C-alpha cells in the first residue's frame, strides 16, 4: 500500500513538472491546492508588482506593516544582541516592552535590569508620566530557582516604580490539578510555556529567538533582527504583549501573584476550558482590530514601501493558528526551483510539516539542525541528558524518510557544530527560482516543532522585501549559519556517539509531543 501511494505521489509530482514545462503549472496548482495558492503564485513576481502584492493570501491571516528595508539591521553575535538591548533599554524615553521565556540571574542580566531602572528613574525625575515598562515571562520558568529567580530580579522595579512597571507571568491552563501538584520543576515546563521573544524600546524592537540569559549573550547562537523607527509595528507588538498579559498573572512587589484586574478566570485554579475560550477571544479580537485598522491605513497611505512585515502568532490552546497556516501554505505553494533554508535548534517537525516537505512541496529544502554536542541539553544530568538522543533519533528518522521517497536531490539535512558553542537558531529564508538573494524570511520564537505548534505561545514575523541591501544582509546571515553545518549521510547516524538507547526509541512517539 505504501509503495503504491509513493508511486501515485511521484506520478503527480512528475505530472506537475511536465505541466509546468508546458506552461500549465497554474492549472495543476488550482487542482492541487486551491485558489489561494494560485493567487500567491500569480503575484510572487516582485519585479512586476509591488512587494505588498507578493503574498496577498497571508493578508487573510495577519495584519501587514509597510516599512523601509534600510531601517532593518541584522545583528550577528550574542554580544551585539546584548549590547543593543543594554544600550537601548537605558536610553528609552517612551516605553520598554519585553516578552521572553525568562530572565537569568547573573551579573549580565542584572546590568540589563539596571539599565531599565535607569530609564525609569530618568522618567520619574523628569515628570514623564507616559513612560511605561511591560515585561511578560513564563510563570514556571520565571519562578525556577526559588529565592533567586526571574521574579526576584524584577520585584525591586515593582517596588520603586509602582504604576510605571508591570511584570506578567503567563501560566498555561493545561498545567492544573494533579499535573500541577505532582510534576516537578523543569518537567512542568514541558506542558506549555510563554515562548514569544520581543525586545522593544520606544519605536524600535529586536525580534529574536534568544532568551535573556548570560549564555544567550556569550556563546549560544541565535538570530537577532532589529527594526528601527517602526512605530506602527512597535505599537502592534506592545499591544500584543499587553493582551497576553491580561490573562497572565500579575507579579507584585512582595513576589506574590494576582489576577490581572481585567481578568476573572484563574489559569490553573479556574475552569481551563473557560480560560482557553476567553483567552482565544481576547487574542482574536485584538488581531482583528489591528488588521482592520492597518488595512485602512495601507489604502490611505501614499508612501511606497519596499518591505512588508506580517506578524504570525501560534497559540493552539486558544484556537490561534496563524503561523501554522502560513507555513503550510508557503511550503505547498512553492514552485519548482524555489529554495527554502530552514533552521531550528530543536528539530521535531510536526507530521504535517514533514509530509508537506517530503511528499507535497516542489521546493528544494536545506535544513540546519543542532548536532548533539551543541544541543542545549548536551551533558545534562539524569533524563534530561537523553534529550539530545531523542533529537538524534528524530533526525535519523527524517533522513531515512527522505531517502525512502528518493528525495535526497531536493531535501538536505545539515548539522550545526561550533566548538564550545550551543545552537538555538530558528527561522527560514525563501529564495525565488533563479534568485541568489532571499525574497522572504521568517524570524522569531518558533522551532517549527510539535510543542511550538501545539503547546507554547509563539510569535514569528514573515518579512517580505525587495530591498537589495536587506536581502543581502539576510542572505549573508543564512550563509554564515550554514558555514558551520555539515551535511548528514548514512554514516552520520551510525557513528558511535549517535547511539540511541532503546528506551528512547520506544518512548519517542510520546516524547515528540513535548519536544
N, C-alpha and C positions, 0 to 999 in steps of 0.2 A: 504493500500500500504506500509506504514512504517513497519507494523508488518510482512508483507511478506518479505520485504527487510531484516529485522532483522533476520528472520528465515534462509534466504539464507546465510547471513554472518555468523551466528552461525554454520550452517552446514558446511560451508567452513572451519571455524576455527577448528571444531571438526575433519573434514577430515584431516586437516594438522597435527593435533596431532596424529591421528591414523597412518598416513603415516610415521610420524617421529618414532613412536613406531615400525613400521615395517621396519625402515631403509631406507625409501624412501623420506625423507624430502627434499633432494636436488631437486627431480623431481618436487614437488609441488612449491618449490621456483622458479624454472625456469619458470613454467607456470604462477605464480602469479606476479613476479617482474622482470623477465628478467635475462639475463646472468650476469649482473653486481652484482646483489645480490648473485647469486650462487658463483661467484668468491670471494666475500667477505667472505661468509660463509665457503668456502673451505679453505681459508687461515687464518682464525681467530683462529689459534691454536699456540700460542706463544711458547709452549714447543717444537714444531716440526719444526717451521720455524722462520727465523729472524723476529724481530718486524717490520721491514720495509715492509714486505710482508703482514702484518696482515690486512691492509686496502688498498689494491692495487687500488681499484676503485677510491679512493679520489685523486690519482695522476692525474686523468683526469681534476681535478678542481683547484688544488693548488700546489705550489712548496713544496718540502719536505726538511727539515733540520734535519740532524742527529746530536744529541748532547749526552752528558753523563748525565745520570739521577742524578748523585751526584752533578751536577752543578746547580740543581734546588732547590729552597728553598721556602717553604710556609710561608708567613708572616700571622700572626693570628689576630692582633689587629690593629685598626686605628692608634694608636700611633706608633706602629712598622713600619707601612707603612710610616708615616710622617717622622720619624727619619731616615729611609732608604733613602728617597728622599732628605732630608735636607743634610745629610752627603755626599751622592754621587754626588749631584749637585755641592756642594762646592769643592769636590776633583777631579772633572772631568778635564781631561787634553787633551782630543781629541775632544769630542763633547757632547752636551746636546740636545736631541730631545724630544719634548713633544707634545702629542696630547691629548686634553681634551675638554670637553664641555665649561668650563670656569675656571677662576681663581678668587678666592674670594678676598676680600679687607681688611681683618683683619690683626692682627699682625702675626699670624702663617703663613699666605700667604706671608706677607712682608718678613719674615725671609727666606722663600724659594727663593724669588727674590734676597734677599741679598746674598744668597749662590751662585746663578747664577752669580751675579755681581762680587763676589769674584773670581770665576773661570775665568771670562772674564778679570778681572784686572791682574790676575797672567799670563794669556796667553799673554796679551798685553805687560806687563813689561818684560817678558822673550823672546819676539820676536817670539812667537808661532803663526805663520800666518795661520796654518792649523786648529786651534781651531774654532769651529762653534757652534752656538745656533740656533735651529729652533723650533718655537713654533706655533702650529696650534690650534685655538679655533673656536667656533661658533660665527658668526658675531652678531646675535641678542642677544644671552645670554651674550656674552662678552661685549656688549655695554650697557647692562642693568645697570642703576644706574647713567648714565649721567656724572656728574662731577667726581664721584669716581666709577670706573669700572675696569674690567679686562684690558681694553685698557690703562687706565691711570696708572695702576700698572706697565705696561711694557714699556711705552714710554721713561722713563729715561734710560733704557738699550739701546734703539734705538738711543738716543741722544749721549750717551757716547761711544758706541761701534759700530759706523757705519760700515757696511760691515761684521761685525762679528756676529751680532744678526739679525735674521729675524723673524717677527711675521706676521702670516697669519690668516685671518678671513674668514671662509667658509660661504657663503650665499647661501641658497637653491634657485634654479631658479624658484621653484614653488611659491615663495612669491614675486609677482610682480604686477604691475598695481594697481587695486582697493584694492586688498588684502594688498599690501604693504602700500598703502596710509591710509587705514582705520582701519586695525587690530591694537589694542593697544599692548604695550609691554607685555610680558608674553604670551598672546594669539598668537602673531605672531610666537612664537617658536613651536606651535603645528603643523605648516605646515611642518616643517622638520629642522633638526639640524645636525651639525657635532658631532657625539656621540662617536667616537673612543677614547680609553684611552690607550695611550702608554707613558711610562716614561723611557727614555733611557739615559744612561750615559756611555760614552766610548764604551766598547763592552759588556755591561750588560744592562738589562732592567727589568722593572716590568710591567707585564700585569695585568690589573685591570678593575673593573667597576666603580671605585671611581673617583670623580672629585677632583679638587684642591681647597677645601674649608674647613673651620675650623671644621664643623660638621663631615666631612669625616675623619678628623684627631682625633676625640674625641669619639663620640657616635653614629656614623652611620655605621653599619656593612656592609662590602663588602668583596670581595676576592682580594688577592694580591699575585701574584706568581712571584718570582724573578728568572731570568735566568742569571747566571754569566758566563763571559768569553765565549760568543757565538757570535763571530764576524760576521759570515755569516748571522745568524738570525737577528742581530742588523743592518747589512747593508740593509737587506730587509726592515725592519720597518722604518729605516731612509729614505730610498728611497721612501717608501710609503707615508710618511708624506710630503716629498718634492714634490711628484707627485700631491697629493691633493692640496698642496699649490699653484701649478701653475695655477689652475683655481679658487683659492680663492683670496680675496682682500688683498693687502699688507698694513699693518699698517705703518705709517710714524711717525717720531719723534714729529710732531706737532699734532698728534692724528687724522689726516685725513687718507683716504684710496685711493689706486690707483690699477689699474690692474697690475698683475704680468707682467714683461717685455716680457715673452714668451707667453702671452695670449691676445686675441683680443676681446673676447665676454664678455660683462658685465653681471653679474649674474641676475640682476633684471631690467636693462635698455635695454639690448640686446634681441635678439630673443631666447626665452627659449628652443625651440626645437633644434636650432643650438648649444646652450650651452650644452645641455644634450648629444647630439650626439658626440660633440668634447670631452667632459669630459669622456664619456664612452670609446672612442677610446684611450684616453690618459692612463686611468687606465688599460684597457685590454692589451695595448701594453707593459706596464711596467710589468704586471703579467706574460705575455707570455715570455718576455725576461729573467726574473728571473727563471721561471720554466724550460726553455730550458737550461739555464746556470747551474742550480742545478742538472738537470738530468745528464748532462755531468760530473759534479763534483762527483756525487754519484757513477757513474760507474767506475771512475778512482781511487777513494779513496779505500785504503785497510784497513782503520781504521774501526773497528767494533763498532757500537753504540748500546746502549740499549734503547734509547729513540728517538722518531721522532716527529717533530713539523710540522703541516700543518696550515699555516695562511689562514683564511677563511674570505672573505670580503662579505659584503652585501650593495650594493648601487643600489637599484632597479631603481632609477631615471635614472641611467646611463647604465642599462642593465647588471649589475653585480650581480649575484645571487648565488655565491659560497656557502655561509653559508646555505642558504635555501635548496639548492640541497643536501648538505651534511647531514643536519639534517633529511630531509625526507628519504634519503637512509638509514641512520643509524637506524631510527625507524622501517622502513619497513623490513630491512634485519635482525633485531634482532630475534634470535631463541627463542623457548620456554625455559625458565629458565634464560634468561638474565635479569638482574636488572638494571634499569636506575633511578637514583636520579636526579631530575631537580629542580633548584632553580631560582626564578625570583622575583624581587622586585615589578614588576608591571605585574600582571597576566592577560594577554589578548591574549591567544594563537590565532594564525590565524585559520581559519576554516579548512584549510588543515592539519595543525599540530594536531588540535583537533580530526579530523576524523581519521587520521592515528593512533593516540594513542588509541582511543576508539574502532575503527572498523577494523583496519588492523593489527597492531602490535601484536606480541605474547609476548612481554616483560612485565615484572612487573614494574610498574611506581610508584615512590614516588615523589610527587611534593610538594615543600616547598614554600609557598607564604606569603605575608605580611598580618598580622591581621590588621584591620582598625587602631588600636592605634599606630602601628609602620610604617604606610604609611607616606611618606614624606609630604603629603598634609593634614594630620590629623590636624584639628583645624585651617585650613587656613580660611581667610575671603572670603566672597562672594561666587561666583560659585565654586571657587577652593576648598572650604570646602566640596563640594559634590563629589569630585573625589573619595575619599575612598568609598562612597556609590556605585558609578559606579563599582568599582572593587569588592565590596561585591556582587553585582548583577551578575557580570560575573562569579565569583567563585561559586555562588549558582547555576547558570545555568549549569556550567560544572559538578558540583557534581550531579545534577539531571539527566544530560545526561548519566553519568557513571552508575547511578542507573537504569535508563530506560533500558539500554542494559545489565544489570546484570553483570557489570564488576568490582564490588567492590572487588572481590577477587584478582584482579591484579592491580588496579589503586587506589591509596590512596592520599588524599589531606590533607596536613598539613598546619597549620598557625603558623608563627613565632611570638613569643611575648617575649619581654625583657623590663623590666621596665625602662623608661626614655631613651630608645634607639630607633632608627629607623632602617629599614631594606632595604638594597639595593643590596643584594647578587644576583648574576646571574651566571649560569653555569650548568654543567652536569657532572655526574660521571657514568661510564658504567662498569658493572660487568659481566664477562662471566659466564655461568652456573657453579654452584658449586664452585665459587670462592668468597673469602671474601675480596679481595683487587681489586680496580678498574684497569682495563686494559687501559682505555681511559678516558680522562677528557677534557671538553671544558671550556674555560675561556676567558673573555673579556668584551665587552661593551653591547652585545645584551641581551634583555629581552625575546626573542622568541615571541614577541607580534607583533601586526599589524604594529605599527609605526616602529619597528625595521626592519621588513621585507620590508615594502613598502615606508617609508618616510625618515628615517635617514640614515646617513653614519655610518656603523658599522664595527667592526673588532673583530673577535674571533680567538683563535687558538684551534686546536684539538691536544692534546698531547697523544701519544700512547707510553706506556712504559712497559718494563719488569723489570725495576729496583725496587727491593723489598723495598728499603729504600724510594724511591719516591712514590711508590704505597701506602706504609704505611702512609706517610705524607698526601697524597690525601684522603685516607680513613678516617683518623682522622679528617681532615678538614670537611669532609662531616658529620661525626658523631657529631662534635661539633655544627654545624649549626642545625641539626635535633634535637639535645638535647633541643633546645628552641622551638620546634614545637609541636603543639597539633593537633591530627587528627580531621578533621571535621566530623560531622554527621548531621542527620536531625535536631537535636535540635540546632546545631550551628547557622543555618540561621533563626531560629525562636526566637532567643533572642531579647530582646527589643532594644539593642544597634545596632542591624543589620537591623533596619527599613530602607527601601529604599523608598524615596519619589516617588510618581507615575510619576512625570515628568522625573525623572532619568531613570526609567524603559522604558518609552515611547521614550526617547531620546537615549537609549543605542545603537541601531543599528547605529546611526550617531556618537555617542561619541567613539565607539570602533575603528573607523577609525583614531582617533587621540590620542589613549592611548597606 
